[in-house]
Amino acid sequence: MADKKAYFTQKLLEWFEYNHRPMPWKGIKNPYFIWLSEIILQQTRVEQGMPYYEHFIEKYPTVFDLANATEDEVMKSWEGLGYYSRARNLHTAAKQIVEEEQGLFPATYEAIKKLKGVGPYTAAAIASFAFDLPYAVVDGNVYRVLSRVFGIDTPIDTTVGKKRFAALAEELLNTEKPAAYNQAMMDFGATHCTPRNPQCESCPFQKKYCIAYQEGQIDTYPVKSKKIGKKHRFFNYLIIRHGKTLLLNKRTQKDIWTNLYDFPLLEQDTLLDQKVLEARAREGGLLPESAQLIKYSKPFRQTLSHQKINARFWEYEVVDLDFYKKSPFIFAEKDQLDKFAFPKIIDWYLKDNSLYLELF
């Protein structure tokens, strides 16, 4: 086994020498930029995350700029990237660095891990890439590569599994070149040992060492013990307008899309028809009797990690906005909507001309 581990580390670094992916954050030692890239790339493909990274380093070139931005500005910059708790944590951590460290990014693994939103993987990545500290990254790519090559069937979503993979990753780490090794592992999993259709024929491990390949079980690794079903939710949105003024709602509760904006909402166990919608909206103080339906949309659907959101938008014109003066809603001009950060499903609605197809 010791020979196999040494061979794995050596061959991985050799593969990386000729196959690494050029990225704007690779090879730099600026911990702030590295941190931004790592947070943005959590749960996000590189292709999707790249423009967000470029936007953030341009708009917030230092941690002071990020800390001094308003939450709405940061959320707007993050709009469309999803998993919005990352943006809130990023903003909180920036303030943490400014207030507690005078803007100097922490330079040890343990100190980095104390930042809001930074777990063991992100701390290891920043520590190795920015400071050449010997900490191994363990993410989805690492689980997949190690489980296949070493034939590990311990479920990765268990405490035992996480400890086993973390220990193996530390054993394999080249402590003299931790940054290169970690980047090699991440790139190999992302581009070569992929979840589907991995490039086994040109893999440096398949002929001699990859147990999953030898057993014809590539698709069974990594093993997970839990399958979490997706919860369906049904959002009946009310677009209340008076002239060019619309009502917006800021989502402050602990739920999806916290601190993003949407519209007055009736969440029910299904998408409602007009009669039921209006009765429940009036009962809930969301719609005056004089409101006139202008149009409604087709159903929109957005899939989140553990939820499926089904939404329909009903647009009403009201005589005036006095009915909503004591409500928690925000009055916004239609031409100012680009200043608010919306969930993707709201953005789709605002941009989709097909919503005008279903008229009365």
ROMI-890123 format. One record per residue (C-alpha): residue in three letters; z, y, x; residue number from 1. Coordinates in nm, 2 decimals. Layout:
N
   res       up    north     east     n
   Ala        Z        Y        X   NUM
...
//
This chain:
360
   res       up    north     east     n
   Met     0.00     0.00     0.00     1
   Ala     0.08     0.24     0.29     2
   Asp    -0.28     0.19     0.42     3
   Lys    -0.42     0.26     0.08     4
   Lys    -0.22     0.58     0.05     5
   Ala    -0.33     0.70     0.39     6
   Tyr    -0.70     0.61     0.31     7
   Phe    -0.68     0.79    -0.02     8
   Thr    -0.56     1.12     0.13     9
   Gln    -0.81     1.10     0.41    10
   Lys    -1.11     1.02     0.19    11
   Leu    -1.01     1.28    -0.07    12
   Leu    -1.01     1.56     0.20    13
   Glu    -1.34     1.44     0.34    14
   Trp    -1.49     1.44    -0.01    15
   Phe    -1.35     1.80    -0.07    16
   Glu    -1.51     1.93     0.25    17
   Tyr    -1.86     1.87     0.11    18
   Asn    -1.79     1.90    -0.27    19
   His    -1.55     2.18    -0.33    20
   Arg    -1.62     2.43    -0.61    21
   Pro    -1.65     2.79    -0.51    22
   Met    -1.42     3.00    -0.73    23
   Pro    -1.31     3.37    -0.69    24
   Trp    -0.94     3.27    -0.65    25
   Lys    -1.00     3.00    -0.39    26
   Gly    -0.91     3.07    -0.03    27
   Ile    -0.72     3.39    -0.12    28
   Lys    -0.35     3.43    -0.04    29
   Asn    -0.27     3.69    -0.30    30
   Pro     0.00     3.52    -0.51    31
   Tyr    -0.04     3.76    -0.80    32
   Phe    -0.41     3.67    -0.83    33
   Ile    -0.34     3.30    -0.78    34
   Trp    -0.07     3.32    -1.05    35
   Leu    -0.31     3.49    -1.29    36
   Ser    -0.58     3.22    -1.23    37
   Glu    -0.33     2.93    -1.28    38
   Ile    -0.19     3.07    -1.61    39
   Ile    -0.54     3.15    -1.75    40
   Leu    -0.67     2.80    -1.65    41
   Gln    -0.38     2.62    -1.83    42
   Gln    -0.54     2.43    -2.12    43
   Thr    -0.87     2.62    -2.05    44
   Arg    -1.20     2.52    -1.89    45
   Val    -1.30     2.70    -1.58    46
   Glu    -1.62     2.83    -1.74    47
   Gln    -1.42     2.98    -2.03    48
   Gly    -1.14     3.12    -1.81    49
   Met    -1.35     3.29    -1.54    50
   Pro    -1.44     3.61    -1.73    51
   Tyr    -1.08     3.65    -1.84    52
   Tyr    -0.96     3.62    -1.48    53
   Glu    -1.22     3.88    -1.37    54
   His    -1.11     4.11    -1.66    55
   Phe    -0.74     4.08    -1.57    56
   Ile    -0.78     4.15    -1.20    57
   Glu    -0.99     4.45    -1.29    58
   Lys    -0.77     4.59    -1.57    59
   Tyr    -0.44     4.49    -1.41    60
   Pro    -0.50     4.49    -1.03    61
   Thr    -0.13     4.47    -0.95    62
   Val     0.17     4.32    -1.11    63
   Phe     0.29     4.68    -1.18    64
   Asp    -0.02     4.74    -1.39    65
   Leu     0.04     4.43    -1.59    66
   Ala     0.41     4.50    -1.64    67
   Asn     0.34     4.86    -1.75    68
   Ala     0.08     4.76    -2.01    69
   Thr     0.18     4.73    -2.37    70
   Glu     0.21     4.39    -2.54    71
   Asp    -0.08     4.48    -2.77    72
   Glu    -0.30     4.56    -2.47    73
   Val    -0.22     4.23    -2.30    74
   Met    -0.28     4.03    -2.62    75
   Lys    -0.61     4.21    -2.67    76
   Ser    -0.71     4.12    -2.32    77
   Trp    -0.62     3.76    -2.39    78
   Glu    -0.80     3.75    -2.73    79
   Gly    -1.01     3.43    -2.78    80
   Leu    -0.84     3.24    -2.50    81
   Gly    -0.59     3.06    -2.72    82
   Tyr    -0.24     2.93    -2.65    83
   Tyr    -0.11     3.29    -2.68    84
   Ser     0.24     3.21    -2.56    85
   Arg     0.08     3.21    -2.21    86
   Ala    -0.01     3.58    -2.25    87
   Arg     0.34     3.67    -2.38    88
   Asn     0.50     3.48    -2.09    89
   Leu     0.26     3.63    -1.84    90
   His     0.36     3.98    -1.96    91
   Thr     0.73     3.89    -1.95    92
   Ala     0.71     3.74    -1.60    93
   Ala     0.53     4.05    -1.47    94
   Lys     0.82     4.27    -1.59    95
   Gln     1.06     4.01    -1.44    96
   Ile     0.89     4.05    -1.10    97
   Val     0.89     4.43    -1.11    98
   Glu     1.25     4.46    -1.23    99
   Glu     1.41     4.18    -1.03   100
   Glu     1.19     4.16    -0.72   101
   Gln     1.07     4.52    -0.70   102
   Gly     0.72     4.40    -0.75   103
   Leu     0.72     4.15    -0.46   104
   Phe     0.60     3.81    -0.58   105
   Pro     0.86     3.54    -0.51   106
   Ala     0.77     3.33    -0.21   107
   Thr     0.96     3.00    -0.26   108
   Tyr     0.89     2.71    -0.50   109
   Glu     1.22     2.74    -0.68   110
   Ala     1.19     3.12    -0.72   111
   Ile     0.84     3.09    -0.85   112
   Lys     0.95     2.83    -1.10   113
   Lys     1.21     3.07    -1.25   114
   Leu     0.93     3.30    -1.37   115
   Lys     0.87     3.29    -1.75   116
   Gly     0.60     3.04    -1.84   117
   Val     0.59     2.88    -1.50   118
   Gly     0.65     2.50    -1.48   119
   Pro     0.65     2.25    -1.19   120
   Tyr     0.27     2.22    -1.18   121
   Thr     0.20     2.60    -1.17   122
   Ala     0.49     2.66    -0.92   123
   Ala     0.35     2.39    -0.69   124
   Ala     0.00     2.53    -0.72   125
   Ile     0.11     2.89    -0.63   126
   Ala     0.35     2.77    -0.36   127
   Ser     0.08     2.57    -0.19   128
   Phe    -0.22     2.80    -0.24   129
   Ala    -0.04     3.13    -0.16   130
   Phe     0.23     3.02     0.09   131
   Asp     0.11     2.68     0.23   132
   Leu     0.43     2.52     0.11   133
   Pro     0.42     2.13     0.08   134
   Tyr     0.44     2.08    -0.30   135
   Ala     0.20     1.85    -0.48   136
   Val     0.04     1.95    -0.81   137
   Val     0.05     1.71    -1.10   138
   Asp    -0.17     1.79    -1.40   139
   Gly    -0.41     1.61    -1.63   140
   Asn    -0.67     1.56    -1.35   141
   Val    -0.40     1.42    -1.12   142
   Tyr    -0.28     1.18    -1.38   143
   Arg    -0.63     1.05    -1.44   144
   Val    -0.73     1.01    -1.08   145
   Leu    -0.40     0.84    -0.97   146
   Ser    -0.37     0.61    -1.27   147
   Arg    -0.73     0.49    -1.22   148
   Val    -0.72     0.44    -0.84   149
   Phe    -0.37     0.29    -0.83   150
   Gly    -0.39     0.11    -1.16   151
   Ile    -0.08     0.27    -1.31   152
   Asp    -0.04     0.19    -1.68   153
   Thr     0.30     0.37    -1.72   154
   Pro     0.24     0.62    -2.01   155
   Ile     0.20     0.97    -1.87   156
   Asp     0.37     1.12    -2.17   157
   Thr     0.71     0.95    -2.09   158
   Thr     0.99     1.06    -1.86   159
   Val     0.95     0.75    -1.65   160
   Gly     0.57     0.80    -1.62   161
   Lys     0.61     1.17    -1.52   162
   Lys     0.86     1.08    -1.25   163
   Arg     0.64     0.80    -1.12   164
   Phe     0.33     1.01    -1.09   165
   Ala     0.52     1.30    -0.94   166
   Ala     0.67     1.08    -0.68   167
   Leu     0.33     0.92    -0.59   168
   Ala     0.17     1.26    -0.57   169
   Glu     0.43     1.38    -0.33   170
   Glu     0.38     1.07    -0.11   171
   Leu     0.00     1.13    -0.10   172
   Leu     0.03     1.50    -0.02   173
   Asn    -0.11     1.61     0.32   174
   Thr     0.18     1.83     0.42   175
   Glu    -0.02     2.00     0.70   176
   Lys    -0.29     2.10     0.45   177
   Pro    -0.12     2.12     0.11   178
   Ala    -0.35     2.39    -0.03   179
   Ala    -0.67     2.20     0.06   180
   Tyr    -0.52     1.87    -0.06   181
   Asn    -0.41     2.01    -0.40   182
   Gln    -0.74     2.18    -0.45   183
   Ala    -0.92     1.86    -0.36   184
   Met    -0.73     1.66    -0.61   185
   Met    -0.79     1.91    -0.89   186
   Asp    -1.16     1.94    -0.81   187
   Phe    -1.21     1.56    -0.78   188
   Gly    -1.06     1.51    -1.12   189
   Ala    -1.25     1.80    -1.28   190
   Thr    -1.59     1.72    -1.14   191
   His    -1.61     1.36    -1.02   192
   Cys    -1.34     1.14    -1.18   193
   Thr    -1.39     1.30    -1.52   194
   Pro    -1.25     1.18    -1.85   195
   Arg    -1.59     1.06    -1.97   196
   Asn    -1.88     0.93    -1.76   197
   Pro    -1.71     0.95    -1.42   198
   Gln    -1.93     0.93    -1.12   199
   Cys    -1.81     0.58    -1.02   200
   Glu    -2.12     0.48    -0.82   201
   Ser    -2.07     0.76    -0.57   202
   Cys    -1.69     0.75    -0.56   203
   Pro    -1.53     0.70    -0.22   204
   Phe    -1.26     0.48    -0.37   205
   Gln    -1.44     0.25    -0.62   206
   Lys    -1.57    -0.03    -0.38   207
   Lys    -1.24    -0.10    -0.22   208
   Tyr    -0.95     0.06    -0.38   209
   Cys    -1.00     0.18    -0.74   210
   Ile    -0.82    -0.08    -0.96   211
   Ala    -0.95     0.06    -1.29   212
   Tyr    -1.31     0.02    -1.16   213
   Gln    -1.25    -0.33    -1.03   214
   Glu    -1.09    -0.43    -1.36   215
   Gly    -1.36    -0.26    -1.57   216
   Gln    -1.09    -0.05    -1.74   217
   Ile    -1.19     0.30    -1.65   218
   Asp    -1.17     0.43    -2.01   219
   Thr    -0.82     0.30    -2.06   220
   Tyr    -0.66     0.52    -1.80   221
   Pro    -0.44     0.72    -1.81   222
   Val    -0.23     0.55    -2.07   223
   Lys    -0.05     0.76    -2.34   224
   Ser     0.23     0.62    -2.56   225
   Lys     0.20     0.88    -2.84   226
   Lys    -0.08     0.98    -3.07   227
   Ile     0.01     1.30    -3.25   228
   Gly    -0.18     1.36    -3.57   229
   Lys    -0.31     1.70    -3.65   230
   Lys    -0.14     1.89    -3.94   231
   His    -0.38     2.05    -4.18   232
   Arg    -0.29     2.41    -4.30   233
   Phe    -0.46     2.62    -4.56   234
   Phe    -0.47     2.99    -4.53   235
   Asn    -0.59     3.20    -4.82   236
   Tyr    -0.65     3.55    -4.67   237
   Leu    -0.66     3.87    -4.87   238
   Ile    -0.87     4.14    -4.73   239
   Ile    -0.73     4.45    -4.90   240
   Arg    -0.94     4.76    -4.85   241
   His    -0.95     5.12    -4.97   242
   Gly    -1.27     5.28    -4.85   243
   Lys    -1.27     5.22    -4.47   244
   Thr    -0.90     5.14    -4.46   245
   Leu    -0.78     4.78    -4.43   246
   Leu    -0.44     4.62    -4.44   247
   Leu    -0.34     4.42    -4.14   248
   Asn    -0.04     4.19    -4.08   249
   Lys     0.14     4.14    -3.75   250
   Arg     0.25     3.78    -3.71   251
   Thr     0.61     3.82    -3.57   252
   Gln     0.75     3.49    -3.69   253
   Lys     0.79     3.19    -3.47   254
   Asp     0.47     3.01    -3.55   255
   Ile     0.11     3.00    -3.42   256
   Trp    -0.04     3.33    -3.31   257
   Thr     0.29     3.51    -3.26   258
   Asn     0.23     3.89    -3.22   259
   Leu    -0.14     3.87    -3.30   260
   Tyr    -0.28     4.04    -3.61   261
   Asp    -0.43     3.89    -3.93   262
   Phe    -0.45     3.98    -4.30   263
   Pro    -0.21     3.94    -4.59   264
   Leu    -0.18     3.57    -4.64   265
   Leu    -0.10     3.31    -4.89   266
   Glu    -0.05     2.97    -4.72   267
   Gln    -0.07     2.70    -4.97   268
   Asp    -0.14     2.32    -4.98   269
   Thr    -0.51     2.38    -5.04   270
   Leu    -0.77     2.66    -5.04   271
   Leu    -0.73     2.83    -5.38   272
   Asp    -0.98     2.93    -5.65   273
   Gln    -0.99     3.29    -5.77   274
   Lys    -0.77     3.25    -6.08   275
   Val    -0.49     3.07    -5.90   276
   Leu    -0.52     3.29    -5.59   277
   Glu    -0.48     3.61    -5.79   278
   Ala    -0.20     3.48    -6.00   279
   Arg     0.00     3.38    -5.69   280
   Ala    -0.09     3.69    -5.50   281
   Arg     0.03     3.92    -5.78   282
   Glu     0.34     3.72    -5.83   283
   Gly     0.41     3.75    -5.45   284
   Gly     0.36     4.13    -5.46   285
   Leu     0.04     4.11    -5.25   286
   Leu    -0.22     4.23    -5.51   287
   Pro    -0.20     4.50    -5.77   288
   Glu    -0.35     4.44    -6.12   289
   Ser    -0.62     4.69    -6.06   290
   Ala    -0.76     4.52    -5.75   291
   Gln    -1.13     4.43    -5.78   292
   Leu    -1.28     4.13    -5.60   293
   Ile    -1.58     4.23    -5.39   294
   Lys    -1.67     3.90    -5.22   295
   Tyr    -1.53     3.59    -5.07   296
   Ser    -1.62     3.38    -4.77   297
   Lys    -1.72     3.03    -4.70   298
   Pro    -1.43     2.81    -4.56   299
   Phe    -1.36     2.87    -4.19   300
   Arg    -1.20     2.61    -3.97   301
   Gln    -1.02     2.63    -3.64   302
   Thr    -0.87     2.33    -3.45   303
   Leu    -0.56     2.39    -3.25   304
   Ser    -0.37     2.14    -3.03   305
   His    -0.17     1.99    -3.31   306
   Gln    -0.30     2.17    -3.62   307
   Lys    -0.62     2.23    -3.81   308
   Ile    -0.65     2.56    -3.98   309
   Asn    -0.86     2.59    -4.29   310
   Ala    -0.91     2.95    -4.42   311
   Arg    -1.10     3.14    -4.68   312
   Phe    -1.12     3.52    -4.70   313
   Trp    -1.11     3.71    -5.03   314
   Glu    -1.20     4.08    -5.01   315
   Tyr    -1.06     4.32    -5.27   316
   Glu    -1.10     4.69    -5.32   317
   Val    -0.80     4.88    -5.44   318
   Val    -0.79     5.23    -5.61   319
   Asp    -0.53     5.36    -5.35   320
   Leu    -0.28     5.21    -5.11   321
   Asp     0.04     5.34    -5.28   322
   Phe     0.12     4.98    -5.39   323
   Tyr     0.16     4.88    -5.02   324
   Lys     0.37     5.18    -4.90   325
   Lys     0.69     4.98    -4.88   326
   Ser     0.52     4.66    -4.75   327
   Pro     0.53     4.55    -4.38   328
   Phe     0.15     4.58    -4.36   329
   Ile    -0.03     4.81    -4.12   330
   Phe    -0.30     5.05    -4.24   331
   Ala    -0.60     5.03    -4.00   332
   Glu    -0.94     5.20    -4.01   333
   Lys    -1.23     4.96    -4.01   334
   Asp    -1.38     5.11    -3.69   335
   Gln    -1.05     5.07    -3.51   336
   Leu    -1.03     4.69    -3.55   337
   Asp    -1.14     4.63    -3.20   338
   Lys    -0.81     4.76    -3.08   339
   Phe    -0.62     4.47    -3.24   340
   Ala    -0.59     4.12    -3.10   341
   Phe    -0.69     3.86    -3.36   342
   Pro    -0.68     3.48    -3.37   343
   Lys    -1.02     3.33    -3.32   344
   Ile    -1.06     3.24    -3.69   345
   Ile    -1.02     3.60    -3.79   346
   Asp    -1.26     3.71    -3.52   347
   Trp    -1.51     3.46    -3.65   348
   Tyr    -1.48     3.60    -4.00   349
   Leu    -1.52     3.96    -3.89   350
   Lys    -1.84     3.87    -3.69   351
   Asp    -2.00     3.62    -3.93   352
   Asn    -2.26     3.77    -4.16   353
   Ser    -2.27     3.46    -4.37   354
   Leu    -1.95     3.58    -4.55   355
   Tyr    -2.18     3.80    -4.75   356
   Leu    -2.37     3.51    -4.90   357
   Glu    -2.12     3.43    -5.17   358
   Leu    -2.10     3.72    -5.40   359
   Phe    -2.01     3.79    -5.76   360
//
